[in-house]
Structures are given as C-alpha cells and as structure tokens.
Amino acid sequence: MNSSIRAAVIGIGNMGSAHARFIHSGVIEGMHLTAVCDLLPERLAWAERELPGARRFSDVHSLIASGEVDAVIIAVPHPMHSLIAMEAMRAGLHVLCEKPLDIRLSLAKKAVQVGRETGKTFAVMLNQRTNPIFQRARTLIREGRLGEIKRSVWIITNWYRTQHYYDSGDWRATWRGEGGGVLLNQAPHNLDLWQWICGMPTEVTARCDTAVYHHVEVEDDATLLTRYANGATGCFITSTGEYPGTNRLEISGTRGKLVLEDGRLKSWLLKEDEKVVRFSSTQSSPEIPLDYAEWAPEEAPAAHAGILRNFANAILHGEPLLSPAQDGLNELTRSNAAYLSAWQGSTPVRLPMDESAFDRLLDDRQAASAGVRDARRAENEISGQYSDRWQVKW
Amino acid sequence: MNSSIRAAVIGIGNMGSAHARFIHSGVIEGMHLTAVCDLLPERLAWAERELPGARRFSDVHSLIASGEVDAVIIAVPHPMHSLIAMEAMRAGLHVLCEKPLDIRLSLAKKAVQVGRETGKTFAVMLNQRTNPIFQRARTLIREGRLGEIKRSVWIITNWYRTQHYYDSGDWRATWRGEGGGVLLNQAPHNLDLWQWICGMPTEVTARCDTAVYHHVEVEDDATLLTRYANGATGCFITSTGEYPGTNRLEISGTRGKLVLEDGRLKSWLLKEDEKVVRFSSTQSSPEIPLDYAEWAPEEAPAAHAGILRNFANAILHGEPLLSPAQDGLNELTRSNAAYLSAWQGSTPVRLPMDESAFDRLLDDRQAASAGVRDARRAENEISGQYSDRWQVKW
C-alpha cells in the first residue's frame, strides 16, 4: 500500500461524478483519484476536462486488472453493485459501494462473504449515518434511556422527485435497469437508520404502489409494517411524490418517547417506568412525570465526505467502518422483504426471508421490464457536485 | 313537546353520570333532566343524592314507556346502544347515543333506519367534532385548498389507559361486554374525524394486536391501512399503551400539506399545483413556492356540552345536527372492517363490507368471551364530571 490510496470511481453519473470530483480535489486525506470508469463517451469527455490526471476506462474489468488502483468507489446502476464489488475484492482492491449493496439480498450476501474471505475493506455509502441526530437517538436507545421499545413510526416522504429526475437516466425506475423504486433508491438510507437505531424486525408486511405519481415501472409509494421479537411494531411510510414531504421518526418505549424532526431530537424521558405505572396506578389515565428536552447538533453532518474519510482511514489506519457492507444487508433485507410481501398480496414475510422466492419473482418482473426506458436522456445533468437532495432533509 | 325537553340519561357510569349532572345543572338551554336509569343500586343511590328531582329507573323499558321523557341520552355498554335507541325512537323519543353507535354495523344500520322511519332526532356523541382545528382542516379540504388528497396519516396514541381503567367496569375490554378495544372505545372519535375530514376509503387492511399492554380480551394496539377511490392511501395508528402518546394528523395533497398537532393547524399551501410541477420541471427535486401558516383557535371547543346543546336545538328549533347518527355508521364501518381484516389474517376488506361475515366472526369471539371479566369492580369511580381524558389531547 502506498501512503496515499489510489482510488477509482466506477460510474461517473450524477453520484459518481460528485465522488470523483471530490476525491480529485484532494480533500480526502490519504486518498487521491487515479482513474474513473464509465461506458458513456460523453462522461469520459467530462472527466478529461474536469479531472486532469485521472486515467479513463470504458471497461470495468480493465480498470480492476490495471494494477493502478488500490480502492474503488462503485456508483453504477444498482443491479451491478455486488458483481463489480466481488470482482474488485477478488483482485485485491478495497471497495466502497453506493447503496443499496445490490438489488438482491442473495447476491449482496455473496459479496459480503467475498469481503470476509479476501479481508478487503468493504463499506457501503450510508452517508446519513454521519448525522449526529441519528447517532444520538441510537445512543439513547442503546443506553436503555427509552426502556423497551414499543413502536417506531417513520414518515419519510420528503424524497420528492419529478418526472425529469426519472428521465435523467434511462436505467432509472425500471425493474431491469434499476431493480426497484423508492425503497431501493431513496429510502435505503432510512431503512438502514431505522434498523441501526431500533434493531431488526422479525416480520415485514408491505404495500408497494406502482407509478402512483410518475411514469415508471416500479413503486413510488410504499408502506411497511414490521414486527419485532419483543412484540413491538413499526411503520414506515415513504414516497417520491409528496410536496412538501415529511421526515419524522417517532420511537416510543416504556421509558418515554423520541421524535426526530425539523432537524431536532425531541425527547420525553419518564421518571418512572410506564409499565410499573400501568399496573400500579389507581387512576385511569394518569400523568407520568417526565423530562422534556430538545437537542440540535451544532455542526453539519460529515455526509459523503465523512464516509469517504472513514473508508480511507479504515484502509490506512484500521479505523472501524461507520457503514460496513455487512450492515447494508440489513437494509436490503427489509426492502427485499417488502417487495416479496407486496408481490404476495401484502402478506407477512418472516425474517430471515426466502431469498430464492424473492429472486424468482424479481426475475419475472425483470423479464417483463422495458429495461432501458424510452426516455429522453438527460445525462448532461452530471454536475460533479454533491446535491442537497442526497442529504438529510427535514 | 314542552318548551323544555324532558331528558333522561340511560346508564350513569363514568360517562353517563357526567351527562346527567351536566344536564341537571341547567346549563343546556331547553333541556332538563327528569330521569335516570341504571341497573346498579349504588349508582341509583348516587343519583338520589346528586340529582334531586330526577326519577330513578332500574328498568330501561319502564323508563322508555313512562311518558315522562321526550329524549334519552344512551350511555350503557356499547353492545346495547342500538337496541335501546330503536326501542326509544319507536316509543316516540329523541335519542343521543354515546359512540360508537353499536358494536355491529349491521345493527347500527337498523337503528339509523328506525330513526329515518320515525322521524325522531337521532344523534351520536362525536364530541370532538366541536374542535375548531378539525373543523378548519375539513373546511380547507372541502374548499379544495389542499388539491386532491394523496395521503393521510394519523398517529393517535395518546389514549393512554392503565389496568385500573380496564378494571373499572367489569364489562370493559371483553368481546361480550364491550365488543372491542381501542378501536371501539377510544378511537371512534378519530375514526370519525378522519372520514369527516378526508372522506371514506374503499378498502381497509388492519392489524389489531390483543393484550399487548394490558390484561384484556381485546385489542389495545391497532394499525389501519386504507385506500381511497382516487388512489390515495391512509394510515391510522392507535393504542392505549403508550406514554406520552402522540396526536398528529398529517394530510398531503397536490396543493400542499396540513399537520394537526400540539393544538395547532399547520398548513403548507403551494402556489403552484405540484402535479403540474412534477411533469414540467426541468429539475430533479425542485423547491415549490408555498405559504406556511400556523393557526390555533382562541376558544376552547364546546365538547360534550356543544353536542348536548346542538341536540336540544335540533329538537326544538330544527338546527342541523353536528353529529347525526347516520355519520356514526361511517366510523363504525371502519372499525368493523378493521376487525374483519385482522381476523382474516390482515387481508384487505373492500367497502361496502360483508357485515354478516363480521357478525359471524364476532359471534365466535363473544361465545368464547368471559363476558364479564374477573376484575375488581371500581364503579365508585363515578365522578359526575367530564374527564379531561375524553377531550382532544395533544
């Protein structure tokens, strides 16, 4: 290993162009951009202008075999994530993969296994984990301050997207090209944070509604109901068609309630355990003493830069990964389970789920998919900048 | 008709004792209390002390046939509501019935039909309709200010109750004695307001969880997912086991969003129709100009007193009913459909629903029910006062 990681970005569309320019600008200590890879000549032309010094590849296998990179950042359409990650790790490269880890849990699991076998650093871009509000909620719950969780409800409907967005990449919003809709593209951040904070459910029931708001093949509106081992329940509501949307996570437990909204963490922490009051009170509907507090972080979250720095530090200095690929499986489990539930008439899917049943039903959808949509190409939208729309919005 | 309505309260437990004392105090113009009826001697003893001048009946048929009353307020356990209402209207009496109108939609419909045939004034105690916040939300939507509704989500989990509450009446929280749990006892207010503001769905899917928090026969936690004719969806989450609970109704439409919480109506009203932006914008995730406003009423809602006055004015002066019994059917349709869905493995129930299927499955539950629970009787809780726990809490 050189003292500075030689990094390449694979896929320099909307997201990858931002990663590439960011690394190229030299702000990630211990990492510099040596190459990019894309199928589209106009993107490589953009890279020639904007990323001087970075070698340009149009073939991913050549890039991986080139010997010129130590690590790759994968930002291609979702269905290729795990395949490229496996090839890269087997060639000795470290991998930071855009979310989701794949569209199929079955394949993502294989990739994680390859990560284990090769010992390479394998992370997933769950950049919203860098937000201090989510981190603090997680800490409070892990410290038992909320007691035993009873319910969590996340209304995350501020992923508003226009038809122009769906037309901006011809792979978008098709079963073959993208592999899913809002649950696969936008909501993975929230599905991840939800389990990171509240734990994994034992059962998922979902309603996934197709093309409610847009001309797309996939769901742009979804509701998940979950169940947990302790009997707690959860509800997750998302769409890309509401404006202004809402981002509000509420978690209630035997020791109180947390609400994350408007960029603040609001907490109601009971001075007595509600469960004790429930069975000892001689009132029907008592007031239970509590402490209310609001907290907002002073600093902006480190976002994508934070994950890139953590990835570099993990490779160079063994820093623990904030978003290890392993964790990407939990998020993907829930979106795969949600699709399976919806495709089976919104019946409950027990976890661990039957991945082969999911794969077969996805195969059917992909076989019937237009694959590449008959849409105006707007790839000139490449900005090489992180967009506000990828950050936590309240 | 006398110039002042001779009113009787049937059932003077927690709720009925409050109605009786309130009418007895003379604050409902045009209505005075001439009688009460209850099976329990200790309650009649209470009435003798607290309600001088009101005749006391232990038999409801004698009261109805007495010729001494023009109108009855029914506050007995839910499974008897419609039967008593029908008997009273057929005897020529006006009826104000506590919610829900019955536990069975099939029976409530018959009662509404009797109301129609007899021409008597027939209202249901949906006292939360008097709250100006709900009234204003309804007006905004009816005026089209929100455009076409896309989604509504009501988290109404601040119906917190202790075990003591369930033990306070031995009929409570049994299938035979009460006929249901939180959906039948507490949430009817919200189920009613939800349809009053957002309209009736075409389909209900529900999860009703039994005895999650309390020693009861029925559900104390429920989640409903609904679908509407225009493709909109809804979600309704309630329990009696969370503290501090939440009361937050969010409604999103093509022209913006309303949130009712913390005693305020918050509105985001778009200056352009989102649907037009969705298909004409050349941005992926544009900002749409909007007006934000918060509104809180200056006066406290009229609550139960408002419904009692409206009932009296309807009888005496033909004032339109704020909560006609007919409207109680819509609320009951949703709770009956929710139970049916839950009992059929949380499968969707189309509306209008199969009432006989519901009745058969409820019969099964009632046959297996303890009926009267083996609980300490705490009927001395009769306060003769309206409790804060019956009002809108935020």
Chai-1 contact restraints between the chains, C-beta under 6 A:
chainA,res_idxA,chainB,res_idxB,connection_type,confidence,min_distance_angstrom,max_distance_angstrom,comment,restraint_id
A,K150,B,E242,contact,1.0,0.0,6.0,A-B,restraint_1
A,V153,B,I155,contact,1.0,0.0,6.0,A-B,restraint_2
A,I155,B,V153,contact,1.0,0.0,6.0,A-B,restraint_3
A,Y160,B,S285,contact,1.0,0.0,6.0,A-B,restraint_4
A,R161,B,S285,contact,1.0,0.0,6.0,A-B,restraint_5
A,T162,B,R278,contact,1.0,0.0,6.0,A-B,restraint_6
A,T162,B,S281,contact,1.0,0.0,6.0,A-B,restraint_7
A,Q163,B,R278,contact,1.0,0.0,6.0,A-B,restraint_8
A,Q163,B,F279,contact,1.0,0.0,6.0,A-B,restraint_9
A,H164,B,S281,contact,1.0,0.0,6.0,A-B,restraint_10
A,H164,B,T282,contact,1.0,0.0,6.0,A-B,restraint_11
A,Y165,B,S284,contact,1.0,0.0,6.0,A-B,restraint_12
A,E242,B,K150,contact,1.0,0.0,6.0,A-B,restraint_13
A,E242,B,S252,contact,1.0,0.0,6.0,A-B,restraint_14
A,Y243,B,E274,contact,1.0,0.0,6.0,A-B,restraint_15
A,Y243,B,I288,contact,1.0,0.0,6.0,A-B,restraint_16
A,P244,B,K257,contact,1.0,0.0,6.0,A-B,restraint_17
A,P244,B,W268,contact,1.0,0.0,6.0,A-B,restraint_18
A,S252,B,E242,contact,1.0,0.0,6.0,A-B,restraint_19
A,K257,B,P244,contact,1.0,0.0,6.0,A-B,restraint_20
A,W268,B,P244,contact,1.0,0.0,6.0,A-B,restraint_21
A,E274,B,Y243,contact,1.0,0.0,6.0,A-B,restraint_22
A,R278,B,T162,contact,1.0,0.0,6.0,A-B,restraint_23
A,R278,B,Q163,contact,1.0,0.0,6.0,A-B,restraint_24
A,F279,B,Q163,contact,1.0,0.0,6.0,A-B,restraint_25
A,S281,B,T162,contact,1.0,0.0,6.0,A-B,restraint_26
A,S281,B,H164,contact,1.0,0.0,6.0,A-B,restraint_27
A,T282,B,H164,contact,1.0,0.0,6.0,A-B,restraint_28
A,S284,B,Y165,contact,1.0,0.0,6.0,A-B,restraint_29
A,S285,B,Y160,contact,1.0,0.0,6.0,A-B,restraint_30
A,S285,B,R161,contact,1.0,0.0,6.0,A-B,restraint_31
A,S285,B,R389,contact,1.0,0.0,6.0,A-B,restraint_32
A,I288,B,Y243,contact,1.0,0.0,6.0,A-B,restraint_33
A,R389,B,S285,contact,1.0,0.0,6.0,A-B,restraint_34
